């Protein structure tokens, strides 16, 4: 799943910085999601 979120981001031609601004999260947090070092939250 972790590789999939990177693929989806790249499909939209976004870099991590652009996406983290849209999601209002830190780039460090997002990087950890992509690398699998941090679980992606699933609660709304």
N, CA and C atoms as a LAMMPS dump frame, in Angstrom:
ITEM: TIMESTEP
0
ITEM: NUMBER OF ATOMS
132
ITEM: BOX BOUNDS ff ff ff
-5.0000000000000000e+02 5.0000000000000000e+02
-5.0000000000000000e+02 5.0000000000000000e+02
-5.0000000000000000e+02 5.0000000000000000e+02
ITEM: ATOMS id mol type element x y z
1 1 1 N 0.819 -1.192 0
2 1 2 C 0 0 0
3 1 3 C 0.866 1.261 0
4 2 1 N 2.007 1.203 0.643
5 2 2 C 2.836 2.399 0.75
6 2 3 C 3.351 2.86 -0.612
7 3 1 N 3.704 1.906 -1.457
8 3 2 C 4.163 2.281 -2.798
9 3 3 C 3.014 2.853 -3.613
10 4 1 N 1.823 2.393 -3.325
11 4 2 C 0.645 2.847 -4.067
12 4 3 C 0.383 4.334 -3.844
13 5 1 N 0.561 4.818 -2.623
14 5 2 C 0.301 6.251 -2.417
15 5 3 C 1.333 7.11 -3.147
16 6 1 N 2.554 6.615 -3.25
17 6 2 C 3.559 7.346 -4.045
18 6 3 C 3.158 7.34 -5.519
19 7 1 N 2.727 6.179 -6.014
20 7 2 C 2.293 6.087 -7.409
21 7 3 C 1.134 7.033 -7.696
22 8 1 N 0.176 7.096 -6.783
23 8 2 C -0.967 7.998 -6.967
24 8 3 C -0.524 9.456 -6.981
25 9 1 N 0.391 9.803 -6.084
26 9 2 C 0.919 11.175 -6.045
27 9 3 C 1.629 11.511 -7.348
28 10 1 N 2.448 10.593 -7.815
29 10 2 C 3.196 10.828 -9.053
30 10 3 C 2.271 10.872 -10.265
31 11 1 N 1.205 10.08 -10.25
32 11 2 C 0.228 10.118 -11.344
33 11 3 C -0.403 11.501 -11.484
34 12 1 N -0.508 12.208 -10.372
35 12 2 C -1.07 13.565 -10.377
36 12 3 C 0.005 14.633 -10.575
37 13 1 N 1.231 14.186 -10.853
38 13 2 C 2.365 15.099 -11.079
39 13 3 C 2.582 16.063 -9.916
40 14 1 N 2.477 15.524 -8.698
41 14 2 C 2.721 16.32 -7.5
42 14 3 C 3.984 15.829 -6.815
43 15 1 N 4.76 16.766 -6.269
44 15 2 C 5.868 16.343 -5.422
45 15 3 C 5.357 16.286 -3.984
46 16 1 N 6.179 15.782 -3.094
47 16 2 C 5.737 15.633 -1.707
48 16 3 C 5.367 16.979 -1.09
49 17 1 N 6.134 17.988 -1.375
50 17 2 C 5.86 19.309 -0.79
51 17 3 C 4.486 19.828 -1.214
52 18 1 N 4.17 19.694 -2.485
53 18 2 C 2.874 20.162 -2.97
54 18 3 C 1.726 19.4 -2.317
55 19 1 N 1.871 18.09 -2.222
56 19 2 C 0.801 17.282 -1.649
57 19 3 C 0.628 17.542 -0.163
58 20 1 N 1.734 17.704 0.546
59 20 2 C 1.61 17.937 1.988
60 20 3 C 0.94 19.277 2.283
61 21 1 N 1.121 20.247 1.427
62 21 2 C 0.411 21.521 1.604
63 21 3 C -1.087 21.332 1.386
64 22 1 N -1.452 20.529 0.41
65 22 2 C -2.872 20.25 0.165
66 22 3 C -3.502 19.472 1.313
67 23 1 N -2.735 18.549 1.883
68 23 2 C -3.24 17.702 2.968
69 23 3 C -3.087 18.345 4.342
70 24 1 N -2.345 19.434 4.394
71 24 2 C -2.079 20.133 5.651
72 24 3 C -1.395 19.223 6.675
73 25 1 N -0.367 18.514 6.208
74 25 2 C 0.464 17.684 7.085
75 25 3 C 1.925 18.008 6.787
76 26 1 N 2.808 17.609 7.68
77 26 2 C 4.225 17.893 7.455
78 26 3 C 4.79 16.948 6.391
79 27 1 N 5.832 17.417 5.728
80 27 2 C 6.478 16.592 4.714
81 27 3 C 7.128 15.371 5.356
82 28 1 N 7.632 15.53 6.57
83 28 2 C 8.234 14.405 7.287
84 28 3 C 7.205 13.309 7.519
85 29 1 N 6.025 13.696 7.965
86 29 2 C 4.956 12.724 8.21
87 29 3 C 4.593 11.998 6.925
88 30 1 N 4.405 12.757 5.855
89 30 2 C 4.028 12.13 4.59
90 30 3 C 5.126 11.201 4.084
91 31 1 N 6.361 11.615 4.207
92 31 2 C 7.479 10.776 3.787
93 31 3 C 7.478 9.452 4.542
94 32 1 N 7.15 9.512 5.809
95 32 2 C 7.072 8.288 6.613
96 32 3 C 5.917 7.401 6.162
97 33 1 N 4.82 7.999 5.731
98 33 2 C 3.72 7.206 5.17
99 33 3 C 4.194 6.464 3.917
100 34 1 N 4.85 7.179 3.019
101 34 2 C 5.304 6.579 1.762
102 34 3 C 6.332 5.482 1.978
103 35 1 N 7.16 5.637 2.985
104 35 2 C 8.215 4.647 3.223
105 35 3 C 7.747 3.49 4.099
106 36 1 N 6.547 3.613 4.653
107 36 2 C 6.026 2.551 5.512
108 36 3 C 6.506 2.63 6.945
109 37 1 N 7.177 3.709 7.291
110 37 2 C 7.67 3.875 8.663
111 37 3 C 6.574 4.336 9.614
112 38 1 N 5.467 4.816 9.058
113 38 2 C 4.343 5.296 9.856
114 38 3 C 3.063 4.816 9.188
115 39 1 N 2.164 4.258 9.984
116 39 2 C 0.89 3.791 9.436
117 39 3 C 0.023 4.976 9.031
118 40 1 N -0.66 4.812 7.925
119 40 2 C -1.571 5.839 7.442
120 40 3 C -2.847 5.768 8.275
121 41 1 N -3.29 6.899 8.833
122 41 2 C -4.516 6.86 9.632
123 41 3 C -5.72 6.52 8.756
124 42 1 N -6.608 5.715 9.294
125 42 2 C -7.779 5.294 8.516
126 42 3 C -9.084 5.819 9.091
127 43 1 N -9.025 6.498 10.223
128 43 2 C -10.238 7.053 10.819
129 43 3 C -10.548 8.41 10.216
130 44 1 N -11.822 8.692 10.117
131 44 2 C -12.25 9.992 9.589
132 44 3 C -12.377 11 10.693
